[in-house]
Amino acid sequence: MKFRLLVLLSALCFSVFAQTNEVMKIKVTGDRVSLRSNPDVNSELLDRAMRGEELDYFEKTNGWVAVQAPDSLNFWVSGKYVQNGVVQPDKLNVRSGPSPNYSVVCVVIKGDSLALRGEFNEWLKIAPPSGSRVWISEKYVEIIAPPKPEPVVVPVPAPVVVVPEPQPAPAAVAPKRTEAELKPLMLVLDKNKEQGIYDEIPGVLRRANPGLYKLVLIVGELEEPICLVRGKETQMEQYLNRSMLIKGKKYWAVDVDLPVLQPIKIHLDPILTD
């Protein structure tokens, strides 16, 4: 009798959500919880969700919950089946990587418009379409009520650009300075360039000028700087000389050739595909 009552109550809850067109959500209750391509601990790891993050709920099965893929993920479709961002065949697989060997996360249909983010070897990188499913363990989430009438939005703080006091110019004939002796860079935002663009940049973390770090690409014995990184010193110091993928916002400073990346998420020792 109790079981039948629970089933009826569950059906009533889903009926209410359907009638109000409100989307059920889940809240992540663990730290760095895995988001996987299938409801299986051995399936492909796509990303990690942080404590307090809210995701749209689809369904639950065998201890796993299907949720809408977060916008920070990149998915892929074969470019030969897409023209001007529009799907041409009746059905087209969306995959977690640029190859048929990667998992299918959803299927789009003819006429769907895709948000393009890049391309690689005849594959197009896209934003997760509506209905893209990823899976998270039921142990680390809780189902929450539909969106509140007045949700509290916590904005991502804008990066703080520190402008140090001007330093006296070096002598005309000065010895070559070592990395430890480099002066702080004067970072002044370039108003002529677009600022705060989201980007994902891989590389190895090195120290740069005081208060700054840099990502470098290592080719043989050469190191090619890719970008500067401004982050918390207590966190960045422990990541020195580690391979990583930094997701964050990119800024440009006057008279500085490299962009400055403000980290949002850091993935250590990522597996990168050519």
Short mmCIF file of the C-alpha atoms (twelve columns), coordinates in Angstrom:
data_MODEL
# 
_entry.id   MODEL 
# 
loop_
_atom_site.group_PDB 
_atom_site.id 
_atom_site.type_symbol 
_atom_site.label_atom_id 
_atom_site.label_alt_id 
_atom_site.label_comp_id 
_atom_site.label_asym_id 
_atom_site.label_seq_id 
_atom_site.Cartn_x 
_atom_site.Cartn_y 
_atom_site.Cartn_z 
_atom_site.pdbx_PDB_model_num 
ATOM 1   C CA . MET A 1   0.000  0.000  0.000   1 
ATOM 2   C CA . LYS A 2   2.798  2.411  0.884   1 
ATOM 3   C CA . PHE A 3   4.579  1.589  -2.375  1 
ATOM 4   C CA . ARG A 4   1.441  2.343  -4.429  1 
ATOM 5   C CA . LEU A 5   1.017  5.637  -2.571  1 
ATOM 6   C CA . LEU A 6   4.623  6.657  -3.355  1 
ATOM 7   C CA . VAL A 7   4.124  5.832  -7.036  1 
ATOM 8   C CA . LEU A 8   0.952  7.957  -7.141  1 
ATOM 9   C CA . LEU A 9   2.707  10.874 -5.425  1 
ATOM 10  C CA . SER A 10  5.639  10.653 -7.871  1 
ATOM 11  C CA . ALA A 11  3.268  10.635 -10.835 1 
ATOM 12  C CA . LEU A 12  1.439  13.661 -9.399  1 
ATOM 13  C CA . CYS A 13  4.736  15.563 -8.999  1 
ATOM 14  C CA . PHE A 14  5.743  14.925 -12.591 1 
ATOM 15  C CA . SER A 15  2.249  15.920 -13.745 1 
ATOM 16  C CA . VAL A 16  2.551  19.259 -11.934 1 
ATOM 17  C CA . PHE A 17  5.951  19.943 -13.544 1 
ATOM 18  C CA . ALA A 18  4.552  19.112 -16.981 1 
ATOM 19  C CA . GLN A 19  1.520  21.396 -16.532 1 
ATOM 20  C CA . THR A 20  3.613  24.363 -15.380 1 
ATOM 21  C CA . ASN A 21  6.381  23.789 -17.978 1 
ATOM 22  C CA . GLU A 22  8.941  24.192 -15.201 1 
ATOM 23  C CA . VAL A 23  12.200 22.269 -15.438 1 
ATOM 24  C CA . MET A 24  13.273 20.031 -12.591 1 
ATOM 25  C CA . LYS A 25  16.840 20.592 -11.458 1 
ATOM 26  C CA . ILE A 26  19.431 18.800 -9.377  1 
ATOM 27  C CA . LYS A 27  22.053 20.336 -7.124  1 
ATOM 28  C CA . VAL A 28  25.536 18.818 -6.849  1 
ATOM 29  C CA . THR A 29  26.352 17.921 -3.219  1 
ATOM 30  C CA . GLY A 30  29.909 16.613 -3.710  1 
ATOM 31  C CA . ASP A 31  33.222 18.149 -4.758  1 
ATOM 32  C CA . ARG A 32  34.471 17.636 -8.339  1 
ATOM 33  C CA . VAL A 33  31.854 14.998 -9.150  1 
ATOM 34  C CA . SER A 34  32.394 13.127 -12.429 1 
ATOM 35  C CA . LEU A 35  30.140 13.799 -15.422 1 
ATOM 36  C CA . ARG A 36  30.187 10.704 -17.660 1 
ATOM 37  C CA . SER A 37  28.963 9.803  -21.134 1 
ATOM 38  C CA . ASN A 38  26.885 6.845  -19.874 1 
ATOM 39  C CA . PRO A 39  25.431 5.624  -16.548 1 
ATOM 40  C CA . ASP A 40  28.510 3.544  -15.811 1 
ATOM 41  C CA . VAL A 41  31.593 4.266  -13.692 1 
ATOM 42  C CA . ASN A 42  33.763 2.867  -16.507 1 
ATOM 43  C CA . SER A 43  32.313 5.125  -19.220 1 
ATOM 44  C CA . GLU A 44  34.087 8.184  -20.639 1 
ATOM 45  C CA . LEU A 45  34.785 11.023 -18.164 1 
ATOM 46  C CA . LEU A 46  33.640 14.282 -19.808 1 
ATOM 47  C CA . ASP A 47  34.023 16.890 -17.035 1 
ATOM 48  C CA . ARG A 48  33.566 17.440 -13.312 1 
ATOM 49  C CA . ALA A 49  30.735 19.280 -11.565 1 
ATOM 50  C CA . MET A 50  31.385 21.451 -8.538  1 
ATOM 51  C CA . ARG A 51  29.498 21.498 -5.209  1 
ATOM 52  C CA . GLY A 52  26.378 23.682 -5.421  1 
ATOM 53  C CA . GLU A 53  26.167 23.587 -9.228  1 
ATOM 54  C CA . GLU A 54  22.616 23.198 -10.565 1 
ATOM 55  C CA . LEU A 55  21.823 21.160 -13.688 1 
ATOM 56  C CA . ASP A 56  18.590 20.403 -15.560 1 
ATOM 57  C CA . TYR A 57  17.238 16.950 -14.657 1 
ATOM 58  C CA . PHE A 58  16.112 14.404 -17.290 1 
ATOM 59  C CA . GLU A 59  15.745 11.007 -15.625 1 
ATOM 60  C CA . LYS A 60  17.212 8.532  -13.126 1 
ATOM 61  C CA . THR A 61  18.291 4.920  -13.611 1 
ATOM 62  C CA . ASN A 62  20.348 2.373  -11.649 1 
ATOM 63  C CA . GLY A 63  21.864 4.924  -9.277  1 
ATOM 64  C CA . TRP A 64  22.689 7.479  -12.019 1 
ATOM 65  C CA . VAL A 65  20.965 10.746 -12.982 1 
ATOM 66  C CA . ALA A 66  20.827 12.111 -16.534 1 
ATOM 67  C CA . VAL A 67  21.248 15.901 -16.764 1 
ATOM 68  C CA . GLN A 68  21.634 18.514 -19.473 1 
ATOM 69  C CA . ALA A 69  25.305 18.890 -20.431 1 
ATOM 70  C CA . PRO A 70  26.717 22.173 -19.040 1 
ATOM 71  C CA . ASP A 71  27.640 24.878 -21.555 1 
ATOM 72  C CA . SER A 72  31.326 24.618 -20.553 1 
ATOM 73  C CA . LEU A 73  31.535 21.282 -22.414 1 
ATOM 74  C CA . ASN A 74  32.394 21.055 -26.113 1 
ATOM 75  C CA . PHE A 75  30.800 18.427 -28.340 1 
ATOM 76  C CA . TRP A 76  31.495 17.436 -31.953 1 
ATOM 77  C CA . VAL A 77  29.646 16.588 -35.200 1 
ATOM 78  C CA . SER A 78  30.925 15.523 -38.593 1 
ATOM 79  C CA . GLY A 79  31.344 18.684 -40.685 1 
ATOM 80  C CA . LYS A 80  30.328 17.045 -43.961 1 
ATOM 81  C CA . TYR A 81  26.737 16.805 -42.722 1 
ATOM 82  C CA . VAL A 82  26.412 20.463 -41.644 1 
ATOM 83  C CA . GLN A 83  26.076 23.552 -43.841 1 
ATOM 84  C CA . ASN A 84  26.233 27.059 -42.373 1 
ATOM 85  C CA . GLY A 85  25.610 25.617 -38.927 1 
ATOM 86  C CA . VAL A 86  22.420 23.764 -39.999 1 
ATOM 87  C CA . VAL A 87  22.023 19.946 -39.846 1 
ATOM 88  C CA . GLN A 88  21.398 18.400 -43.297 1 
ATOM 89  C CA . PRO A 89  20.570 14.677 -42.757 1 
ATOM 90  C CA . ASP A 90  17.456 13.411 -40.982 1 
ATOM 91  C CA . LYS A 91  19.517 12.405 -37.945 1 
ATOM 92  C CA . LEU A 92  23.086 13.238 -36.929 1 
ATOM 93  C CA . ASN A 93  25.063 11.908 -33.948 1 
ATOM 94  C CA . VAL A 94  26.615 14.418 -31.550 1 
ATOM 95  C CA . ARG A 95  29.786 12.984 -29.995 1 
ATOM 96  C CA . SER A 96  32.054 13.827 -27.063 1 
ATOM 97  C CA . GLY A 97  35.136 14.109 -29.315 1 
ATOM 98  C CA . PRO A 98  36.184 14.629 -32.966 1 
ATOM 99  C CA . SER A 99  36.058 10.971 -34.033 1 
ATOM 100 C CA . PRO A 100 33.526 8.140  -34.448 1 
ATOM 101 C CA . ASN A 101 35.351 6.431  -31.562 1 
ATOM 102 C CA . TYR A 102 33.903 8.898  -29.034 1 
ATOM 103 C CA . SER A 103 30.585 8.410  -27.228 1 
ATOM 104 C CA . VAL A 104 27.286 9.649  -28.689 1 
ATOM 105 C CA . VAL A 105 25.772 12.171 -26.258 1 
ATOM 106 C CA . CYS A 106 22.636 13.021 -28.252 1 
ATOM 107 C CA . VAL A 107 21.140 13.113 -31.751 1 
ATOM 108 C CA . VAL A 108 20.160 16.254 -33.690 1 
ATOM 109 C CA . ILE A 109 17.748 16.281 -36.605 1 
ATOM 110 C CA . LYS A 110 17.507 17.930 -39.993 1 
ATOM 111 C CA . GLY A 111 17.110 21.698 -39.795 1 
ATOM 112 C CA . ASP A 112 18.534 22.065 -36.272 1 
ATOM 113 C CA . SER A 113 20.887 25.032 -35.876 1 
ATOM 114 C CA . LEU A 114 24.167 24.344 -34.078 1 
ATOM 115 C CA . ALA A 115 26.305 26.849 -32.155 1 
ATOM 116 C CA . LEU A 116 29.730 26.421 -33.784 1 
ATOM 117 C CA . ARG A 117 32.878 26.918 -31.674 1 
ATOM 118 C CA . GLY A 118 35.648 25.636 -33.958 1 
ATOM 119 C CA . GLU A 119 36.709 22.783 -36.225 1 
ATOM 120 C CA . PHE A 120 39.295 20.014 -36.423 1 
ATOM 121 C CA . ASN A 121 39.936 17.511 -39.245 1 
ATOM 122 C CA . GLU A 122 36.476 17.846 -40.839 1 
ATOM 123 C CA . TRP A 123 34.799 17.772 -37.407 1 
ATOM 124 C CA . LEU A 124 32.948 20.787 -35.986 1 
ATOM 125 C CA . LYS A 125 33.182 21.754 -32.301 1 
ATOM 126 C CA . ILE A 126 29.765 22.879 -31.027 1 
ATOM 127 C CA . ALA A 127 28.022 24.002 -27.852 1 
ATOM 128 C CA . PRO A 128 25.924 21.264 -26.193 1 
ATOM 129 C CA . PRO A 129 22.534 21.140 -27.971 1 
ATOM 130 C CA . SER A 130 19.385 21.091 -25.892 1 
ATOM 131 C CA . GLY A 131 18.840 17.513 -24.778 1 
ATOM 132 C CA . SER A 132 22.546 16.593 -24.594 1 
ATOM 133 C CA . ARG A 133 22.682 14.069 -21.772 1 
ATOM 134 C CA . VAL A 134 25.543 13.457 -19.390 1 
ATOM 135 C CA . TRP A 135 25.363 11.248 -16.298 1 
ATOM 136 C CA . ILE A 136 26.198 11.910 -12.649 1 
ATOM 137 C CA . SER A 137 26.091 9.559  -9.680  1 
ATOM 138 C CA . GLU A 138 22.852 9.806  -7.676  1 
ATOM 139 C CA . LYS A 139 24.916 9.665  -4.448  1 
ATOM 140 C CA . TYR A 140 26.263 13.193 -5.025  1 
ATOM 141 C CA . VAL A 141 23.116 15.103 -6.065  1 
ATOM 142 C CA . GLU A 142 19.780 16.136 -4.673  1 
ATOM 143 C CA . ILE A 143 16.641 16.964 -6.641  1 
ATOM 144 C CA . ILE A 144 15.473 20.500 -5.946  1 
ATOM 145 C CA . ALA A 145 12.226 22.323 -6.548  1 
ATOM 146 C CA . PRO A 146 11.552 24.173 -9.836  1 
ATOM 147 C CA . PRO A 147 13.347 27.528 -10.219 1 
ATOM 148 C CA . LYS A 148 12.488 30.037 -7.525  1 
ATOM 149 C CA . PRO A 149 10.561 33.171 -8.599  1 
ATOM 150 C CA . GLU A 150 13.538 35.350 -7.680  1 
ATOM 151 C CA . PRO A 151 16.705 33.269 -7.961  1 
ATOM 152 C CA . VAL A 152 19.856 34.698 -6.485  1 
ATOM 153 C CA . VAL A 153 22.426 35.011 -9.249  1 
ATOM 154 C CA . VAL A 154 26.024 35.023 -8.063  1 
ATOM 155 C CA . PRO A 155 28.066 36.740 -10.800 1 
ATOM 156 C CA . VAL A 156 31.592 35.646 -11.578 1 
ATOM 157 C CA . PRO A 157 33.830 38.416 -10.195 1 
ATOM 158 C CA . ALA A 158 35.577 40.451 -12.851 1 
ATOM 159 C CA . PRO A 159 39.348 40.017 -12.936 1 
ATOM 160 C CA . VAL A 160 41.290 42.641 -11.042 1 
ATOM 161 C CA . VAL A 161 44.102 44.170 -13.059 1 
ATOM 162 C CA . VAL A 162 46.853 45.363 -10.734 1 
ATOM 163 C CA . VAL A 163 48.876 48.274 -12.058 1 
ATOM 164 C CA . PRO A 164 52.168 48.496 -10.094 1 
ATOM 165 C CA . GLU A 165 54.079 51.698 -9.555  1 
ATOM 166 C CA . PRO A 166 56.301 52.665 -12.518 1 
ATOM 167 C CA . GLN A 167 59.854 51.382 -12.223 1 
ATOM 168 C CA . PRO A 168 62.927 53.322 -13.310 1 
ATOM 169 C CA . ALA A 169 64.161 52.451 -16.790 1 
ATOM 170 C CA . PRO A 170 67.204 50.151 -16.919 1 
ATOM 171 C CA . ALA A 171 70.556 51.466 -18.058 1 
ATOM 172 C CA . ALA A 172 71.274 51.511 -21.786 1 
ATOM 173 C CA . VAL A 173 73.724 48.624 -21.431 1 
ATOM 174 C CA . ALA A 174 72.204 46.332 -18.847 1 
ATOM 175 C CA . PRO A 175 73.054 42.696 -18.168 1 
ATOM 176 C CA . LYS A 176 70.482 40.125 -19.183 1 
ATOM 177 C CA . ARG A 177 67.962 39.674 -16.372 1 
ATOM 178 C CA . THR A 178 67.096 36.236 -15.084 1 
ATOM 179 C CA . GLU A 179 63.493 35.145 -14.669 1 
ATOM 180 C CA . ALA A 180 63.662 35.749 -10.898 1 
ATOM 181 C CA . GLU A 181 64.778 39.372 -11.515 1 
ATOM 182 C CA . LEU A 182 62.027 40.305 -13.987 1 
ATOM 183 C CA . LYS A 183 59.947 43.333 -13.015 1 
ATOM 184 C CA . PRO A 184 56.159 43.295 -12.704 1 
ATOM 185 C CA . LEU A 185 54.303 43.969 -15.947 1 
ATOM 186 C CA . MET A 186 52.115 47.064 -16.080 1 
ATOM 187 C CA . LEU A 187 48.803 45.550 -17.178 1 
ATOM 188 C CA . VAL A 188 46.367 48.123 -18.525 1 
ATOM 189 C CA . LEU A 189 43.346 46.775 -20.389 1 
ATOM 190 C CA . ASP A 190 43.428 47.535 -24.124 1 
ATOM 191 C CA . LYS A 191 40.107 49.265 -24.885 1 
ATOM 192 C CA . ASN A 192 40.511 48.562 -28.596 1 
ATOM 193 C CA . LYS A 193 40.255 44.786 -28.156 1 
ATOM 194 C CA . GLU A 194 37.354 42.597 -27.097 1 
ATOM 195 C CA . GLN A 195 37.754 41.555 -23.457 1 
ATOM 196 C CA . GLY A 196 36.448 38.703 -21.294 1 
ATOM 197 C CA . ILE A 197 36.092 36.099 -24.066 1 
ATOM 198 C CA . TYR A 198 35.745 32.521 -22.772 1 
ATOM 199 C CA . ASP A 199 38.556 30.228 -23.925 1 
ATOM 200 C CA . GLU A 200 40.195 26.886 -23.103 1 
ATOM 201 C CA . ILE A 201 43.992 26.801 -23.364 1 
ATOM 202 C CA . PRO A 202 46.295 23.790 -22.701 1 
ATOM 203 C CA . GLY A 203 49.953 23.970 -21.762 1 
ATOM 204 C CA . VAL A 204 52.562 23.631 -19.020 1 
ATOM 205 C CA . LEU A 205 52.511 26.203 -16.206 1 
ATOM 206 C CA . ARG A 206 55.640 28.301 -15.640 1 
ATOM 207 C CA . ARG A 207 56.419 31.447 -13.659 1 
ATOM 208 C CA . ALA A 208 56.443 34.696 -15.619 1 
ATOM 209 C CA . ASN A 209 56.853 38.231 -14.275 1 
ATOM 210 C CA . PRO A 210 56.150 38.704 -10.544 1 
ATOM 211 C CA . GLY A 211 52.453 38.118 -9.869  1 
ATOM 212 C CA . LEU A 212 51.959 36.383 -13.214 1 
ATOM 213 C CA . TYR A 213 52.312 32.887 -14.628 1 
ATOM 214 C CA . LYS A 214 52.352 31.618 -18.178 1 
ATOM 215 C CA . LEU A 215 51.275 28.585 -20.170 1 
ATOM 216 C CA . VAL A 216 53.931 27.269 -22.552 1 
ATOM 217 C CA . LEU A 217 53.913 24.739 -25.383 1 
ATOM 218 C CA . ILE A 218 56.972 22.450 -25.195 1 
ATOM 219 C CA . VAL A 219 58.400 21.266 -28.512 1 
ATOM 220 C CA . GLY A 220 61.647 19.336 -28.021 1 
ATOM 221 C CA . GLU A 221 63.911 21.639 -25.998 1 
ATOM 222 C CA . LEU A 222 61.983 24.793 -26.927 1 
ATOM 223 C CA . GLU A 223 59.201 26.419 -24.921 1 
ATOM 224 C CA . GLU A 224 56.744 28.632 -26.779 1 
ATOM 225 C CA . PRO A 225 54.642 30.951 -24.515 1 
ATOM 226 C CA . ILE A 226 50.907 30.716 -25.285 1 
ATOM 227 C CA . CYS A 227 49.355 33.087 -22.752 1 
ATOM 228 C CA . LEU A 228 49.857 34.755 -19.390 1 
ATOM 229 C CA . VAL A 229 47.831 33.531 -16.405 1 
ATOM 230 C CA . ARG A 230 46.636 35.597 -13.451 1 
ATOM 231 C CA . GLY A 231 45.431 33.421 -10.572 1 
ATOM 232 C CA . LYS A 232 45.735 32.941 -6.828  1 
ATOM 233 C CA . GLU A 233 49.397 32.546 -5.953  1 
ATOM 234 C CA . THR A 234 48.687 29.931 -3.248  1 
ATOM 235 C CA . GLN A 235 46.931 27.777 -5.842  1 
ATOM 236 C CA . MET A 236 49.117 28.400 -8.890  1 
ATOM 237 C CA . GLU A 237 52.410 27.755 -7.083  1 
ATOM 238 C CA . GLN A 238 51.433 24.154 -6.323  1 
ATOM 239 C CA . TYR A 239 50.633 23.607 -10.028 1 
ATOM 240 C CA . LEU A 240 54.015 24.846 -11.341 1 
ATOM 241 C CA . ASN A 241 55.512 22.730 -14.147 1 
ATOM 242 C CA . ARG A 242 52.299 20.674 -14.421 1 
ATOM 243 C CA . SER A 243 50.460 19.997 -17.676 1 
ATOM 244 C CA . MET A 244 46.946 21.437 -17.522 1 
ATOM 245 C CA . LEU A 245 43.926 22.752 -19.390 1 
ATOM 246 C CA . ILE A 246 42.737 26.140 -18.113 1 
ATOM 247 C CA . LYS A 247 39.163 27.270 -18.814 1 
ATOM 248 C CA . GLY A 248 38.581 30.951 -18.226 1 
ATOM 249 C CA . LYS A 249 38.185 34.450 -19.605 1 
ATOM 250 C CA . LYS A 250 40.791 36.055 -21.842 1 
ATOM 251 C CA . TYR A 251 41.873 39.696 -21.586 1 
ATOM 252 C CA . TRP A 252 44.299 41.867 -23.560 1 
ATOM 253 C CA . ALA A 253 46.631 44.461 -22.066 1 
ATOM 254 C CA . VAL A 254 48.280 47.426 -23.744 1 
ATOM 255 C CA . ASP A 255 51.776 46.684 -25.162 1 
ATOM 256 C CA . VAL A 256 51.583 42.989 -24.156 1 
ATOM 257 C CA . ASP A 257 51.611 40.521 -27.057 1 
ATOM 258 C CA . LEU A 258 50.187 37.564 -25.117 1 
ATOM 259 C CA . PRO A 259 46.597 37.403 -23.808 1 
ATOM 260 C CA . VAL A 260 46.027 37.257 -20.031 1 
ATOM 261 C CA . LEU A 261 43.834 34.313 -18.919 1 
ATOM 262 C CA . GLN A 262 41.716 34.593 -15.741 1 
ATOM 263 C CA . PRO A 263 41.052 30.935 -14.658 1 
ATOM 264 C CA . ILE A 264 37.554 29.621 -13.916 1 
ATOM 265 C CA . LYS A 265 38.377 25.891 -13.968 1 
ATOM 266 C CA . ILE A 266 41.740 24.087 -14.077 1 
ATOM 267 C CA . HIS A 267 42.034 20.486 -15.298 1 
ATOM 268 C CA . LEU A 268 45.387 18.933 -14.371 1 
ATOM 269 C CA . ASP A 269 47.184 16.525 -16.725 1 
ATOM 270 C CA . PRO A 270 44.416 16.526 -19.348 1 
ATOM 271 C CA . ILE A 271 44.313 13.977 -22.145 1 
ATOM 272 C CA . LEU A 272 44.583 16.085 -25.298 1 
ATOM 273 C CA . THR A 273 43.791 14.842 -28.825 1 
ATOM 274 C CA . ASP A 274 45.738 16.006 -31.861 1 
# 
